[in-house]
Amino acid sequence: MLFLTLDGQDYLYDPGAAIPRQYLAREPQKSVALPLDATDTGLRRGKDSLWLAADGDALYVVSGDSAQLWPLVVEAFGCD
């Protein structure tokens, strides 16, 4: 599980689906097509680039021809 904060919003990559869907704006996905209306943030790490969904409810980490979907965290959660 990985977290990324961008402009005060938290996004999560959870390929093992450990976090219940109720906490996320969308379902995390390991491989998706980058939507045409996504916006390039200009942020890079090596060959990876970071894109924002038009509605802001997801980030896309793009590497080559594939992208990972990191949904927006819509409800705070934590460990007891």
Residue frames relative to the residue before (quaternion, step in Angstrom):
aa qw qx qy qz dx dy dz
M 1.0000 0.0000 0.0000 0.0000 0.00 0.00 0.00
L 0.0372 -0.7938 0.6068 -0.0170 3.56 -0.90 0.98
F 0.1983 -0.7622 0.6067 0.1084 3.54 -1.14 0.75
L 0.0273 -0.7617 0.6467 0.0270 3.54 -1.21 0.59
T 0.1690 -0.7734 0.6045 0.0890 3.56 -0.90 0.95
L 0.0219 0.7804 -0.6216 0.0640 3.55 -0.84 1.06
D 0.8462 -0.0655 -0.0006 0.5288 3.56 -0.70 1.10
G 0.7316 -0.4588 0.2263 0.4506 3.56 0.96 0.94
Q 0.6237 0.5010 -0.3387 0.4952 3.58 1.29 0.09
D 0.3001 -0.7551 0.5584 0.1674 3.58 -1.00 0.85
Y 0.0920 -0.7669 0.6348 0.0191 3.52 -1.03 0.96
L 0.2017 -0.8066 0.5532 0.0519 3.56 -1.09 0.77
Y 0.1270 -0.7291 0.6652 0.0990 3.52 -1.13 0.79
D 0.0623 0.8087 -0.5690 0.1358 3.54 -0.46 1.28
P 0.0899 -0.8542 0.5090 0.0574 3.60 0.42 1.17
G 0.6728 0.4900 -0.3032 0.4640 3.60 1.19 -0.39
A 0.3680 -0.7630 0.4525 0.2786 3.58 1.35 0.01
A 0.2228 0.7964 -0.5259 0.1986 3.58 0.89 0.93
I 0.6982 0.4372 -0.2586 0.5045 3.59 1.13 -0.61
P 0.4735 -0.6780 0.4754 0.3002 3.63 -0.77 0.96
R 0.6139 -0.6091 0.3853 0.3219 3.55 -1.06 0.90
Q 0.5758 0.6223 -0.3795 0.3704 3.64 1.07 -0.60
Y 0.6701 0.5083 -0.2920 0.4553 3.60 1.19 -0.48
L 0.7313 0.4237 -0.1957 0.4974 3.57 1.28 -0.34
A 0.5383 -0.6363 0.4568 0.3109 3.57 -1.14 0.69
R 0.7832 0.0520 -0.0027 0.6196 3.56 1.17 -0.65
E 0.5829 -0.5407 0.4662 0.3881 3.53 -1.36 0.01
P 0.4437 -0.6650 0.5155 0.3085 3.64 -0.85 0.87
Q 0.0570 -0.8016 0.5947 0.0227 3.59 -1.05 0.71
K 0.4715 -0.7065 0.4669 0.2462 3.53 -0.96 0.96
S 0.8134 0.0261 0.0242 0.5806 3.57 1.04 -0.73
V 0.1388 0.7720 -0.6024 0.1478 3.56 -0.62 1.21
A 0.5107 -0.5810 0.5140 0.3706 3.53 -1.29 0.20
L 0.4697 -0.6592 0.5066 0.2968 3.57 -1.00 0.78
P 0.4187 -0.7120 0.4949 0.2697 3.63 -0.69 1.00
L 0.5783 -0.6173 0.4173 0.3322 3.55 -1.09 0.72
D 0.7197 0.4424 -0.2577 0.4689 3.60 1.11 -0.59
A 0.4177 0.6886 -0.4831 0.3436 3.62 1.25 0.21
T 0.3150 -0.7567 0.5509 0.1569 3.57 -1.15 0.72
D 0.4229 -0.6863 0.5367 0.2490 3.55 -0.92 0.95
T 0.3353 -0.7593 0.5247 0.1889 3.61 -0.73 1.04
G 0.4601 -0.6760 0.4474 0.3621 3.56 1.23 -0.44
L 0.5585 0.5976 -0.3892 0.4236 3.59 1.28 -0.10
R 0.0450 -0.8001 0.5969 -0.0376 3.54 -0.97 0.98
R 0.0005 -0.7347 0.6773 0.0384 3.52 -1.32 0.51
G 0.7934 -0.0912 0.0060 0.6018 3.52 -0.20 1.26
K 0.7929 -0.2464 0.2125 0.5152 3.57 -0.77 -1.06
D 0.5593 0.6037 -0.3881 0.4149 3.60 1.28 -0.05
S 0.1109 -0.7741 0.6199 0.0649 3.56 -1.15 0.71
L 0.3425 -0.7482 0.5424 0.1695 3.54 -1.18 0.66
W 0.0646 -0.7982 0.5983 -0.0253 3.56 -0.78 1.12
L 0.2898 -0.7559 0.5673 0.1507 3.58 -1.14 0.67
A 0.4854 -0.6486 0.5028 0.3016 3.58 -0.98 0.88
A 0.6229 -0.5765 0.3803 0.3674 3.58 -1.07 0.71
D 0.7365 0.3917 -0.2320 0.5004 3.60 1.00 -0.74
G 0.5136 -0.6924 0.3832 0.3315 3.60 1.31 0.07
D 0.5815 0.6261 -0.3783 0.3562 3.59 1.19 -0.01
A 0.7804 0.1745 -0.1490 0.5817 3.59 1.25 0.30
L 0.2522 -0.6933 0.6482 0.1888 3.48 -1.39 0.44
Y 0.2050 -0.7445 0.6198 0.1397 3.53 -1.27 0.48
V 0.1737 -0.7324 0.6486 0.1127 3.55 -0.89 0.97
V 0.1263 -0.8282 0.5459 0.0076 3.54 -0.39 1.30
S 0.0402 0.7671 -0.6362 0.0725 3.51 -0.91 1.06
G 0.8160 -0.0432 -0.0184 0.5761 3.55 -0.35 1.25
D 0.8018 -0.2607 0.2194 0.4908 3.57 -0.82 -1.07
S 0.7046 0.4344 -0.2774 0.4877 3.60 1.21 -0.01
A 0.1735 -0.7747 0.6009 0.0928 3.53 -1.28 0.45
Q 0.2950 -0.6974 0.6213 0.2016 3.54 -1.23 0.60
L 0.2832 -0.7413 0.5836 0.1722 3.57 -1.02 0.82
W 0.0933 -0.7702 0.6309 0.0047 3.56 -0.77 1.18
P 0.2463 -0.8115 0.5083 0.1498 3.64 -0.27 1.17
L 0.5734 -0.5604 0.4854 0.3487 3.50 -1.35 0.44
V 0.3655 -0.6826 0.5834 0.2451 3.58 -1.06 0.81
V 0.1667 -0.8337 0.5235 0.0554 3.59 -0.52 1.19
E 0.7659 0.1539 -0.1154 0.6135 3.57 1.28 -0.24
A 0.4772 -0.6867 0.4750 0.2740 3.56 -0.84 1.06
F 0.0041 -0.7729 0.6345 -0.0080 3.54 -1.15 0.70
G 0.0145 0.7977 -0.6025 0.0193 3.55 -1.24 0.33
C 0.5762 -0.5732 0.4559 0.3628 3.51 -1.34 -0.01
D 0.4085 -0.6982 0.5315 0.2514 3.56 -1.10 0.71
